[in-house]
Amino acid sequence: MSKRFSLYNLLKNHYYKRKVFFYTELLIIQIVAYTLLLYYAIPVLENQRLTVAESTLFVVQTMTTVGYDLVTFFPVENQITILILIFIMATGVFTVLMIIPAAIAPYLQDILQPVPPSAITGKISSHVIIVGHNEITKSVVDGIMMSGLPVVLLECDRNKALDAMNRYKKSVRVIFGEYNRHNTWKSAHAADASHIIISTDEKTAATTILGMREMTEAKITAIIDFLEYKRYLIYAGADYVISPKNYLGNIFSRHASNTPVIDIIYETSRRDGTSVSIREENPLKLVYIPVIESCFALGRTIEELNLFSRYGVYPVFLWKKGMFYAFSGEDVPLERSDALVVAGREESIQRLLDEEFACSFHPEKYAIIAGYGDVGKIIYKNLNSSGVNAVVIDRDIEEDFGIQGNAEDESILMTANIEKADVLVAAVNDDEANIFTTLLARNLNPKIHILARANHPESVDKLYRAGADYVALLPAMGGQFAADIVIKNRVSVLIDLPGGQRVVMKKREGRRRYTVGRVKKLTGTKIIGIEGENHSVVRPDENEEIYTGDSVIAFGSSVSLKKLMNILESD
């Protein structure tokens, strides 16, 4: 950014311009007034005559305190003249000093503040270029970091670029430049990149892709709000187009559907359509089990259930109100809307479900959807096609299934029969609105199952405290999805958890001998299960060996999982 451009931006600021003009006008008025005062007063007071030019010069020299040669003008003898000069100096210096911070200081601050680099120094290849620094790309970076791939973040806003530099330090290379300029992409070494992820508005994404598509063979992923623009991004040259809102809507629909959501997160015998299990008829699975109101396990602890001894099923972690208890939580009782993630054989898990988590539920559900924007429309469409009776609350809705109004209004919720509802989905594009809706709904119907959307990380905890059973952070979901596209050929992310914790599946590629105990000691990860041609183990002991070709399911932080991948790939 040039200095002229910076000064021009400053002058366009209305408040800045008005302030500068005020003090400049005041200075000019003072100079003219003091010049006239001296021109007429000095002949009377000092018996010396000054021209208008000499009077003006005298005033300027006095006001700026640069001094003057008394011989050039006259010796001052009259006390009134001295008082006049003191007054001119005091008021003039004040005005000049006010102009300096008003006019010059902002400009100096603008040109002296740090500027992020506009190019990458040194060689780099097979890297991932991420366009834009926002909540979504923060999640993308976190997801990619554990793979060990070099990351370059490109940002067109200087302040955001500086924020990214402070956030990532040396772990991510940040460059500052306009997205539509050829030199920017050349500086980012786009020709040598493996993936490019763009998180901007749809028009910016399309023009950005059009401008650099011919420069690179990298796979391009565009993260957008509105999926109806997908075809335009594909036309522009994107390989993948994803919408966090669409993803979120589908997840909420499944949680609000007619039956409890028993998710098969991972199944060894069906991965990529090929069998890797020696026991294909009874494969190893990682399963998400919600705790429903009437199930037998409700109110009991993991220790009391004794899952591994009784069923051969390993409890990976317990999810409770936005918190997860990994490999512990033995003394934490299971409550409605908690979720348990377990690993085990298909037959063992099925027996566990039948004996502990079987429940009775309504043959029909009644759901209330607060908000009929992009997310709300997807939820209603999916629920309607699943046979779920749903009503939508929105200020502008005109459809027959809708109630016009605000879901934060108690009377509107009562009109929607909140006391009879099984599920409420707070899907408004406003975190505060969703918090108040959740708080109100929980008090009107203590047994209702509440799903809530959050746009900002700081709202997640507030929504849980307001009474939500499940909160989905929109930017995190989109970012994780995009990151998975990049790293899927190296590692499969099965579950993303708060604080950068993840459950992953990694195939053993190296030939060096490793046992489970040694891997745990070197990486700090927890090995949940191993599935391969020679053995298949849930909760393997320390001496269990990991062979080439084995699928390893592990849990840990980004740092520990990065170490795990390096070990499993080492020869």
C-alpha positions in Angstrom: 0.0 0.0 0.0 1.5 3.3 -1.1 1.8 6.4 1.2 -0.3 8.4 -1.2 -3.1 5.8 -0.9 -2.8 5.8 2.9 -3.1 9.6 3.1 -6.0 9.6 0.6 -7.8 7.1 2.8 -7.3 9.3 5.8 -8.6 12.4 4.0 -11.7 10.5 3.0 -12.6 10.0 6.7 -15.3 12.6 7.5 -14.3 13.1 11.2 -10.6 13.3 10.3 -11.2 15.8 7.5 -13.5 18.0 9.6 -11.0 18.1 12.5 -8.1 19.1 10.2 -10.1 21.8 8.4 -11.3 23.3 11.7 -7.7 23.8 13.1 -6.4 25.0 9.7 -9.1 27.6 9.4 -8.5 28.7 13.0 -4.8 29.1 12.3 -5.4 31.2 9.2 -7.9 33.4 11.1 -5.3 33.9 13.9 -2.5 34.8 11.5 -4.7 37.4 9.7 -6.0 38.8 13.0 -2.6 39.1 14.6 -1.1 40.6 11.4 -3.7 43.3 11.4 -3.2 43.9 15.2 0.6 44.3 14.8 0.2 46.4 11.7 -1.9 49.0 13.5 -0.6 48.6 17.1 3.2 48.7 16.7 3.3 52.2 15.2 1.4 53.5 18.2 3.1 51.4 20.9 6.7 51.3 19.6 6.8 54.2 17.2 7.9 51.8 14.4 6.0 51.2 11.2 5.8 47.6 9.7 4.6 46.6 6.3 1.9 44.0 6.0 4.5 41.5 4.8 6.7 42.3 7.8 3.8 42.0 10.2 2.9 38.6 8.7 6.4 37.3 9.0 6.7 38.6 12.6 3.4 36.8 13.5 4.5 33.5 11.9 7.9 33.5 13.5 6.3 34.3 16.9 3.6 31.6 16.6 6.0 28.9 15.5 8.6 30.0 18.2 11.5 29.9 15.6 12.6 33.3 16.9 13.6 36.4 15.0 16.3 39.0 14.8 15.2 42.1 16.8 17.5 44.2 14.6 15.4 43.2 11.6 12.4 44.6 13.2 12.7 46.8 16.3 13.6 46.7 20.0 10.5 46.0 22.2 10.1 48.6 24.9 6.4 48.9 25.6 5.0 46.4 28.2 1.7 46.2 26.2 3.7 45.0 23.2 5.3 42.3 25.3 1.9 41.1 26.5 0.6 41.1 22.9 3.6 38.9 21.8 3.1 36.5 24.7 -0.6 36.2 23.8 0.3 35.5 20.1 2.9 32.9 21.1 0.6 31.1 23.5 -2.4 30.9 21.2 -0.4 30.3 18.1 1.6 27.5 19.6 -1.5 25.9 20.9 -3.1 26.0 17.5 0.0 24.6 15.7 0.3 21.8 18.3 -3.3 20.9 17.8 -2.8 20.6 14.0 0.1 18.2 14.4 -1.8 15.4 16.1 -4.9 16.1 14.1 -3.3 16.1 10.7 0.2 14.5 10.9 0.0 11.9 13.7 -2.6 9.6 12.1 -0.7 9.6 8.9 2.6 8.9 10.6 0.9 6.1 12.6 -0.5 4.7 9.4 2.9 4.6 7.6 5.0 3.4 10.6 2.8 0.5 11.8 4.1 -3.0 10.7 3.2 -4.4 7.3 2.9 -8.1 6.8 5.2 -9.7 4.1 3.8 -9.7 0.5 5.8 -12.7 -0.6 7.2 -16.0 0.7 10.9 -16.1 1.1 12.7 -19.4 0.3 11.4 -22.5 -1.4 8.1 -24.1 -0.7 6.1 -26.8 -2.4 3.1 -29.2 -1.9 1.8 -26.5 0.4 -1.8 -25.5 1.2 -2.8 -21.9 0.4 -5.7 -20.7 2.5 -7.5 -17.5 1.3 -9.0 -15.3 4.1 -8.5 -15.1 7.8 -11.8 -15.7 9.6 -13.4 -18.2 12.0 -13.8 -20.8 9.2 -10.2 -20.7 8.1 -9.0 -20.8 11.7 -10.7 -24.2 11.9 -9.2 -25.2 8.5 -5.7 -24.4 9.7 -6.2 -26.3 12.9 -7.3 -29.3 11.0 -4.5 -29.3 8.5 -1.7 -28.6 11.0 -1.7 -32.1 12.3 -0.9 -33.5 8.9 2.4 -31.7 8.7 1.6 -30.0 5.4 3.0 -26.5 5.1 0.4 -23.8 5.2 0.3 -20.4 3.6 -2.4 -17.9 4.6 -3.3 -15.1 2.1 -5.2 -12.1 3.4 -6.0 -8.8 1.6 -6.7 -6.9 4.8 -3.6 -5.7 6.6 -5.0 -5.8 10.1 -6.4 -9.3 9.6 -3.0 -10.4 8.2 -1.2 -9.0 11.3 -3.7 -10.8 13.5 -3.0 -14.0 11.7 0.8 -13.5 12.1 0.3 -13.0 15.9 -1.9 -16.1 16.1 0.2 -18.6 14.2 3.7 -17.2 14.7 6.1 -19.3 12.6 3.7 -22.3 12.1 1.9 -20.6 9.2 3.4 -18.3 6.6 1.2 -15.3 6.2 1.3 -13.0 3.2 -0.6 -9.8 2.5 -1.9 -9.0 -1.0 -5.0 -8.6 -3.2 -6.6 -11.8 -4.3 -7.2 -10.8 -7.9 -3.6 -9.8 -8.6 -1.3 -12.2 -10.6 1.8 -11.2 -8.5 0.0 -12.1 -5.3 -0.4 -15.7 -6.4 3.1 -15.8 -7.8 4.4 -14.6 -4.5 2.4 -17.4 -2.8 4.0 -20.0 -5.1 0.6 -21.1 -6.3 2.2 -23.1 -9.1 3.8 -25.4 -6.5 0.8 -25.7 -4.2 -1.2 -28.9 -3.6 -4.4 -27.4 -2.4 -6.0 -24.0 -2.3 -8.9 -23.3 0.0 -10.9 -20.1 -0.4 -13.3 -18.7 2.2 -14.8 -15.5 1.0 -18.1 -14.3 -0.4 -19.2 -16.1 -3.6 -18.4 -13.3 -6.1 -14.9 -12.8 -4.7 -14.3 -16.5 -4.7 -15.4 -16.9 -8.3 -13.2 -14.0 -9.6 -10.3 -15.1 -7.5 -10.5 -18.6 -9.0 -10.8 -17.3 -12.5 -7.7 -15.1 -12.0 -5.4 -17.9 -10.8 -6.8 -21.2 -12.1 -4.4 -21.3 -15.0 -1.4 -20.7 -12.8 -1.7 -23.9 -10.7 -2.7 -27.6 -10.8 -3.7 -27.5 -7.1 -7.1 -28.8 -6.0 -9.3 -25.8 -5.3 -12.0 -25.8 -2.5 -14.4 -23.0 -2.2 -16.3 -22.5 1.1 -19.5 -20.5 0.5 -22.7 -19.5 2.3 -25.2 -20.3 -0.4 -25.0 -23.6 -2.2 -27.1 -22.4 -5.1 -24.0 -20.6 -6.3 -22.1 -23.9 -6.5 -22.3 -24.2 -10.2 -20.8 -20.8 -10.8 -17.8 -21.8 -8.6 -17.5 -25.1 -10.6 -17.6 -23.1 -13.8 -14.9 -20.8 -12.5 -12.7 -23.8 -11.8 -13.3 -25.0 -8.2 -12.9 -28.8 -7.6 -14.9 -28.8 -4.4 -17.6 -26.4 -3.3 -18.9 -26.8 0.3 -21.5 -24.9 2.3 -21.3 -25.0 6.1 -24.9 -24.0 6.3 -26.0 -27.0 4.2 -23.8 -29.3 6.3 -25.2 -27.9 9.5 -28.8 -28.1 8.3 -28.4 -31.8 7.5 -26.8 -32.6 10.9 -29.6 -30.8 12.7 -32.2 -32.7 10.6 -30.8 -36.0 11.6 -30.7 -35.1 15.3 -34.3 -33.9 15.2 -35.5 -36.8 13.2 -38.0 -39.4 14.2 -35.5 -41.9 15.8 -32.5 -41.5 18.0 -29.4 -41.0 16.0 -27.1 -44.0 16.3 -24.2 -42.9 14.1 -21.6 -45.4 12.7 -18.6 -43.1 12.7 -16.2 -45.7 11.4 -16.5 -49.3 10.2 -13.3 -51.1 9.2 -14.8 -53.6 6.7 -16.5 -50.8 4.6 -13.8 -48.2 4.4 -13.5 -46.9 0.9 -15.5 -49.9 -0.3 -12.7 -52.4 0.5 -12.4 -54.9 3.3 -9.5 -54.5 5.7 -10.9 -56.7 8.4 -10.1 -60.3 9.1 -13.6 -60.5 10.6 -15.7 -58.9 8.0 -18.9 -60.5 9.3 -18.3 -58.8 12.7 -16.3 -55.6 12.0 -14.7 -53.1 14.3 -16.9 -50.0 14.6 -16.8 -46.6 16.2 -20.3 -45.6 17.2 -22.0 -42.4 18.5 -24.8 -43.3 20.9 -27.2 -40.6 22.3 -28.7 -41.0 25.7 -32.4 -40.9 25.4 -35.0 -40.1 28.1 -36.3 -43.6 28.7 -33.1 -45.8 28.1 -31.9 -48.2 30.8 -28.4 -46.5 31.1 -29.9 -43.2 32.1 -28.6 -42.0 35.5 -25.8 -44.7 35.6 -22.1 -44.0 35.4 -19.6 -45.6 32.9 -18.1 -47.5 35.8 -21.4 -48.9 36.8 -22.1 -50.0 33.2 -18.7 -51.8 33.0 -18.9 -51.8 29.3 -15.6 -53.5 28.4 -16.0 -56.4 30.8 -19.7 -57.0 30.1 -19.8 -56.3 26.4 -16.2 -56.0 25.1 -17.0 -52.4 24.1 -14.6 -49.6 24.8 -16.0 -46.2 25.9 -13.9 -43.7 24.0 -15.4 -40.6 25.5 -18.6 -39.1 27.0 -20.0 -35.9 25.5 -21.9 -33.8 28.1 -23.2 -30.3 27.4 -20.3 -29.3 25.1 -17.6 -31.0 27.3 -16.1 -34.3 26.7 -14.7 -36.8 29.2 -12.0 -38.8 27.4 -11.3 -42.3 28.9 -12.6 -41.1 32.2 -16.0 -39.9 33.4 -16.5 -43.1 35.3 -18.1 -41.2 38.1 -20.2 -39.0 35.8 -23.8 -40.2 35.5 -25.4 -40.3 32.1 -28.1 -37.7 31.6 -30.6 -37.1 28.9 -29.0 -35.7 25.7 -25.5 -36.9 26.7 -23.7 -38.9 24.0 -21.4 -41.8 24.3 -18.8 -42.8 21.7 -17.7 -46.4 21.9 -15.5 -48.7 19.9 -16.2 -52.5 19.5 -17.4 -55.3 17.4 -20.7 -55.0 15.6 -22.3 -57.8 17.6 -21.0 -56.4 20.9 -22.3 -52.9 20.2 -25.7 -54.2 19.1 -26.0 -56.2 22.3 -25.1 -53.0 24.3 -27.7 -51.0 22.4 -30.4 -53.7 23.0 -29.7 -54.1 26.7 -28.7 -50.6 27.9 -29.7 -48.0 25.4 -33.0 -49.3 24.0 -35.7 -46.8 24.6 -39.3 -46.0 23.8 -40.0 -42.9 21.8 -43.0 -41.2 20.2 -44.1 -42.8 16.9 -44.4 -39.2 15.7 -42.3 -36.2 16.7 -43.3 -32.6 16.8 -40.5 -30.1 16.1 -40.3 -26.3 16.2 -37.8 -24.6 14.0 -36.8 -21.0 14.9 -35.6 -19.3 11.8 -36.4 -19.9 8.1 -33.1 -18.8 6.6 -30.7 -21.1 4.7 -30.3 -23.5 7.6 -33.9 -23.5 8.6 -35.1 -24.2 5.1 -32.8 -27.3 4.9 -34.0 -28.5 8.3 -37.7 -28.2 7.4 -37.3 -29.8 4.0 -35.5 -32.8 5.5 -37.9 -33.2 8.5 -40.9 -32.9 6.2 -39.5 -35.6 3.9 -38.9 -37.8 7.0 -42.5 -37.5 8.1 -41.7 -35.3 11.1 -44.4 -32.8 12.0 -42.7 -29.4 12.1 -43.6 -25.8 12.4 -41.4 -22.8 11.6 -41.2 -19.5 13.4 -39.9 -16.6 11.4 -40.7 -12.9 11.0 -41.1 -13.0 7.3 -42.5 -16.5 6.7 -45.7 -16.7 4.6 -46.0 -20.5 4.1 -48.8 -22.5 5.7 -46.5 -24.3 8.1 -45.1 -21.1 9.5 -45.9 -18.7 12.3 -45.0 -15.1 11.8 -43.1 -13.7 14.7 -40.1 -13.8 16.9 -39.1 -17.0 18.7 -37.8 -14.9 21.6 -41.4 -13.9 22.3 -43.1 -16.2 24.8 -46.5 -15.8 23.3 -45.2 -16.9 19.9 -43.7 -20.0 21.4 -46.9 -20.7 23.2 -48.8 -20.3 19.9 -46.4 -22.9 18.4 -47.4 -25.3 21.3 -43.9 -25.3 22.8 -45.2 -27.4 25.8 -46.0 -30.3 23.4 -42.8 -30.1 21.3 -40.2 -32.8 21.4 -37.5 -30.8 19.6 -36.6 -27.1 19.2 -34.0 -26.1 16.6 -32.7 -22.5 17.2 -31.4 -21.8 13.7 -31.5 -18.0 13.5 -28.4 -16.2 12.1 -28.0 -14.3 15.4 -26.3 -15.9 18.4 -28.1 -13.6 21.0 -31.5 -14.5 19.5 -30.7 -18.2 19.7 -29.5 -17.8 23.3 -32.7 -16.1 24.4 -34.9 -18.5 22.5 -33.1 -21.5 24.1 -33.4 -20.0 27.6 -37.1 -19.3 27.1 -37.9 -22.7 25.5 -36.1 -24.6 28.3 -38.2 -22.9 31.0 -41.4 -23.4 29.1 -40.7 -27.1 28.4 -38.0 -28.6 30.6 -38.1 -32.0 28.7 -37.7 -30.5 25.2 -34.6 -31.5 23.2 -32.9 -28.2 22.0 -30.5 -28.0 19.1 -28.8 -24.6 18.7 -26.7 -22.9 16.0 -23.7 -20.7 17.0 -21.8 -18.4 14.7 -19.1 -17.3 17.3 -17.0 -19.6 19.5 -17.8 -17.5 22.6 -21.5 -18.2 22.2 -21.2 -22.0 22.5 -20.8 -22.1 26.2 -23.6 -19.5 26.7 -26.0 -21.7 24.7 -25.2 -24.7 26.7 -25.7 -22.8 29.9 -29.0 -21.5 28.6 -30.2 -25.0 28.2 -29.2 -26.3 24.8 -28.6 -30.1 24.5 -26.5 -29.8 21.3 -24.7 -26.8 19.9 -23.1 -26.7 16.5 -20.5 -24.0 15.8 -21.1 -23.2 12.1 -17.5 -21.9 11.2 -15.9 -24.9 12.9 -18.0 -27.4 10.9 -17.2 -25.8 7.6 -13.5 -25.6 8.4 -13.3 -29.2 9.5 -15.0 -30.4 6.4 -12.6 -28.4 4.2 -9.6 -29.6 6.1 -10.7 -33.2 5.8 -10.7 -32.9 2.0 -7.0 -31.9 2.1 -5.7 -34.5 4.5 -8.0 -37.4 3.6 -5.3 -39.2 1.7 -3.0 -39.2 4.7 -5.4 -39.6 7.6 -9.1 -39.9 8.2 -10.5 -37.6 10.9 -13.4 -39.5 12.5 -14.4 -37.0 15.3 -13.4 -33.4 15.9 -13.6 -32.3 19.5 -13.1 -29.0 21.4 -9.5 -27.8 22.0 -8.1 -29.4 18.9 -8.7 -33.0 20.1 -9.5 -35.6 17.5 -10.2 -39.2 16.9 -8.5 -40.4 13.7 -7.8 -43.5 11.7 -4.4 -43.8 10.2 -3.0 -46.7 8.2 0.4 -48.1 9.1 2.7 -47.6 6.1 6.2 -47.9 7.5 8.1 -51.1 8.3 9.8 -50.2 11.6 8.5 -52.3 14.5 6.3 -50.5 17.0 4.2 -51.7 19.9 1.2 -49.8 21.2 3.0 -48.9 24.4 6.0 -47.5 22.5 3.7 -45.4 20.2 1.8 -44.1 23.2 5.1 -43.1 24.9 6.5 -41.4 21.9 3.4 -39.5 20.8 1.1 -39.1 23.8 -1.9 -40.5 21.8 -4.4 -43.1 23.0 -4.8 -46.1 20.8 -8.5 -47.1 20.7 -8.3 -50.0 18.3 -6.3 -51.8 15.6 -7.7 -53.7 12.7 -5.6 -55.6 10.1 -5.1 -58.8 8.2 -3.3 -60.5 11.1 -5.2 -59.2 14.1 -8.1 -57.2 15.3 -8.1 -55.6 18.8 -10.3 -53.2 20.8 -8.4 -51.4 23.5 -5.1 -53.1 22.7 -2.6 -53.7 25.5 0.9 -52.1 25.7 2.6 -55.1 24.0 0.3 -55.3 21.0 2.4 -54.9 17.8 1.3 -52.6 15.0 2.0 -54.2 11.6 2.3 -52.7 8.2 -1.1 -52.2 6.7 -2.9 -52.1 10.0 -5.7 -49.5 10.5 -5.0 -47.7 13.8 -7.8 -45.7 15.5 -6.3 -43.1 17.9 -7.3 -40.1 20.0 -5.2 -37.1 20.8 -4.3 -33.4 20.2 -3.1 -32.1 16.9 0.5 -32.1 18.1 0.4 -35.7 19.3 -1.5 -36.9 16.2 1.1 -35.3 14.0 3.8 -37.3 15.8 1.7 -40.5 15.4 1.4 -40.0 11.7 5.2 -39.5 11.3 5.8 -42.7 13.3 3.3 -44.8 11.4 4.8 -43.6 8.1 8.4 -44.1 9.1 10.5 -47.0 7.8 
